[in-house]
Amino acid sequence: MELEVDTMKPVINRLKRAQGQLNGVIRMLEEGSDCRTVVTQLSAASKAIDRAGFAIIATGLEQCLKSEDPTADRADLEKLFLSLA
């Protein structure tokens, strides 16, 4: 099953924001920024990546259910979903 590019645009945007946040965290560490600020930015980046992953999984599940893909069984989908936990 391939994900549709148009449906993934919001996910791509979220990941690009997370990439910017990660670059910011690296820069802050290199500049010796305050620990609290660094951890706050790192947490935001982590949540953005998690949400992107959940969106990808939800889209995949939706597409699997709509197409009734015989190769995507419940155990595989559950394993994929839990890999983000």
trRosetta pair geometry for C-beta under 8 A, 3 or more apart (Angstrom, degrees):
i j d omega theta_ij theta_ji phi_ij phi_ji
1 60 6.5 115 109 -147 136 88
1 63 6.0 140 -173 113 130 125
1 64 6.3 -60 -79 -79 167 82
1 67 7.4 163 -113 57 114 145
1 69 5.6 -48 -65 -95 121 164
1 71 7.8 -169 -26 70 94 112
1 72 6.5 0 -14 -49 137 132
3 7 6.6 -120 177 73 87 112
3 8 5.4 77 139 -56 122 126
3 56 6.8 -47 -98 -148 156 85
3 59 6.1 62 -135 116 108 129
3 60 6.6 -59 -85 -78 101 83
3 63 7.4 -161 -111 -7 59 159
4 7 4.4 72 76 11 102 108
4 8 6.7 175 88 -11 52 91
4 59 7.9 -128 37 175 86 126
4 63 7.7 167 -9 -92 100 138
5 8 5.7 -69 -148 42 31 109
5 9 7.2 59 153 -53 64 81
6 9 6.2 -22 -162 -18 35 112
7 59 5.5 141 140 -144 129 135
8 11 4.8 -59 -162 46 67 117
8 12 5.6 74 138 -29 87 98
8 56 7.3 36 -119 -103 100 83
8 59 7.2 180 -79 96 74 175
9 12 5.5 -51 -143 34 32 113
9 13 6.4 34 156 -19 64 104
10 13 5.6 -53 -149 36 33 113
10 14 6.4 36 152 -21 65 104
10 55 7.0 -117 98 -177 105 156
11 14 5.6 -52 -149 34 33 112
11 15 6.4 30 153 -16 65 106
11 52 4.9 110 -158 -150 84 85
11 55 4.9 -168 -90 98 107 132
11 56 5.9 98 -141 -62 156 83
11 59 7.7 -85 -37 -9 142 144
12 15 5.8 -57 -149 38 30 110
12 16 6.4 33 152 -21 64 105
13 16 5.6 -53 -148 34 32 113
13 17 6.6 34 152 -18 64 101
14 17 5.7 -53 -154 34 33 111
14 18 6.5 33 148 -18 65 105
14 48 5.5 -170 175 -173 90 93
14 51 6.3 -110 -179 95 149 106
14 52 4.6 -177 99 -80 124 102
14 55 7.3 114 29 18 154 150
15 18 5.3 -50 -146 37 37 114
15 19 6.3 45 150 -25 65 100
15 48 7.4 157 -94 142 35 103
15 49 7.1 69 -115 -108 75 66
15 52 5.0 88 -63 -125 88 163
16 19 5.4 -46 -148 31 34 116
16 20 6.7 37 150 -18 62 101
17 20 5.6 -53 -155 35 35 113
17 21 6.5 36 148 -19 66 103
17 48 5.9 -127 93 -156 102 152
18 21 5.4 -51 -148 36 35 113
18 22 6.3 37 152 -20 66 102
18 45 4.9 110 -156 -152 78 73
18 48 3.8 -171 -79 101 104 127
18 49 5.1 126 -158 -58 159 78
18 52 6.9 -91 -10 -15 145 138
19 22 5.7 -52 -148 35 31 111
19 23 6.5 34 151 -19 63 103
20 23 5.6 -51 -148 35 33 112
20 24 6.4 37 150 -21 63 104
21 24 5.4 -54 -152 35 34 116
21 25 6.5 38 149 -23 66 100
21 41 5.7 -174 -171 -178 93 88
21 42 7.9 158 148 -94 106 26
21 44 5.6 -133 -149 98 151 104
21 45 3.8 -169 105 -79 125 98
21 48 6.6 130 21 21 147 146
22 25 5.5 -47 -148 31 36 113
22 26 6.5 37 153 -18 65 101
22 45 5.0 119 -61 -149 75 152
23 26 5.8 -52 -151 35 33 112
23 27 6.3 33 151 -18 65 106
24 27 5.6 -55 -146 38 32 111
24 28 6.2 34 154 -21 66 106
24 41 5.6 -117 104 -170 115 145
25 28 5.6 -54 -146 36 30 113
25 29 6.4 30 154 -19 64 105
25 38 6.0 95 -145 -156 81 77
25 41 4.9 -177 -79 110 88 119
25 42 5.1 91 -119 -75 143 79
25 45 6.4 -76 -24 -8 135 149
26 29 5.8 -56 -151 35 30 110
26 30 6.3 28 153 -17 65 108
27 30 5.7 -57 -148 39 31 111
27 31 6.2 18 156 -10 66 112
28 31 5.9 -65 -144 45 28 104
28 33 3.7 -47 -171 18 91 143
28 37 6.5 -142 -160 112 145 107
28 38 5.0 -178 117 -96 132 89
28 41 6.6 127 6 39 155 153
29 32 7.7 40 -177 -69 30 29
29 33 7.0 -62 -64 30 29 95
29 38 6.2 88 -70 -130 78 136
33 37 5.4 -87 152 78 118 125
33 38 5.5 141 88 -56 110 98
34 37 4.4 79 73 9 97 109
34 38 6.9 -170 91 -10 49 87
35 38 5.7 -59 -149 37 31 111
35 39 6.2 26 158 -16 68 109
36 39 6.0 -56 -145 39 28 108
36 40 6.3 31 154 -22 63 108
37 40 5.7 -53 -147 34 29 114
37 41 6.5 25 156 -14 63 106
38 41 6.0 -60 -152 39 29 107
38 42 6.2 28 153 -19 66 110
39 42 5.5 -54 -143 39 32 113
39 43 6.2 38 155 -23 65 105
40 43 5.8 -53 -150 33 28 113
40 44 6.6 29 152 -19 62 104
41 44 5.6 -52 -149 34 34 112
41 45 6.5 33 153 -18 66 104
42 45 5.8 -54 -149 36 32 111
42 46 6.3 35 152 -21 65 107
43 46 5.6 -55 -147 36 30 113
43 47 6.4 29 156 -18 65 106
44 47 5.9 -55 -148 37 30 109
44 48 6.4 32 153 -21 64 107
45 48 5.7 -55 -149 35 31 113
45 49 6.5 30 154 -17 65 105
46 49 5.9 -56 -150 36 30 109
46 50 6.4 31 152 -18 65 107
47 50 5.5 -53 -146 37 33 114
47 51 6.2 32 156 -18 66 106
48 51 5.9 -55 -146 38 29 109
48 52 6.4 32 153 -21 63 105
49 52 5.6 -53 -149 34 32 113
49 53 6.5 33 152 -19 64 105
50 53 5.7 -57 -153 36 31 112
50 54 6.4 29 152 -17 67 105
50 84 6.2 123 -143 179 75 110
51 54 5.6 -51 -144 37 34 111
51 55 6.3 38 154 -21 65 104
52 55 5.7 -54 -150 35 31 113
52 56 6.5 33 151 -20 64 104
53 56 5.7 -53 -150 34 33 112
53 57 6.4 31 153 -17 66 105
53 84 4.5 164 127 -112 139 134
54 57 5.6 -53 -147 38 33 111
54 58 6.1 34 154 -21 67 106
54 84 6.4 179 -65 128 71 164
55 58 5.7 -51 -142 37 30 111
55 59 6.3 31 156 -18 63 106
56 59 5.9 -56 -149 37 28 110
56 60 6.2 28 153 -18 63 109
57 60 5.6 -58 -148 39 30 112
57 61 6.2 31 155 -20 66 106
57 77 7.9 119 -165 -167 94 80
57 80 6.2 166 -120 126 105 104
57 81 5.2 112 -168 -100 147 75
57 84 6.9 -108 -31 -7 143 142
58 61 5.7 -52 -146 36 30 111
58 62 6.3 32 154 -20 63 106
59 62 5.7 -54 -148 36 30 112
59 63 6.3 27 155 -16 65 107
60 63 5.8 -57 -145 39 30 108
60 64 6.1 31 155 -21 66 107
60 72 7.9 -168 161 -135 98 151
60 77 7.6 -176 116 -127 109 96
60 80 7.5 -71 94 126 150 152
61 64 5.6 -55 -145 36 30 112
61 65 6.2 26 157 -17 65 107
61 77 6.0 95 -101 -158 92 130
61 81 7.8 31 -60 -70 127 118
62 65 5.9 -58 -147 38 28 107
62 66 6.2 24 156 -17 64 110
63 66 5.8 -56 -143 39 30 109
63 67 6.0 5 165 3 67 113
63 69 7.7 33 124 -23 80 126
64 67 6.4 -70 -140 51 23 92
64 68 7.5 72 163 -97 56 15
64 69 4.7 -76 -139 28 74 115
64 72 4.3 -85 -137 88 132 155
64 77 6.7 -144 63 -87 167 131
65 68 7.0 18 -168 -73 29 56
69 72 4.4 50 91 14 116 109
72 76 5.9 -125 -152 79 56 128
72 77 5.9 64 174 -56 98 103
73 76 5.2 95 58 9 71 103
73 77 7.2 -143 98 -2 35 92
74 77 5.8 -60 -147 41 32 109
74 78 6.0 31 157 -20 68 109
75 78 5.8 -55 -143 38 28 111
75 79 6.2 31 156 -21 63 107
76 79 5.8 -54 -147 35 29 112
76 80 6.4 30 154 -19 63 107
77 80 5.6 -54 -149 37 31 114
77 81 6.3 31 153 -18 65 106
78 81 5.7 -54 -146 38 32 111
78 82 6.1 25 158 -14 66 110
79 82 6.0 -59 -143 42 27 106
79 83 6.6 43 153 -38 61 98
80 83 5.8 -44 -156 12 30 117
81 84 6.6 -63 -178 26 40 106
81 85 7.7 44 135 -31 67 101
82 85 5.1 -36 -158 10 57 121
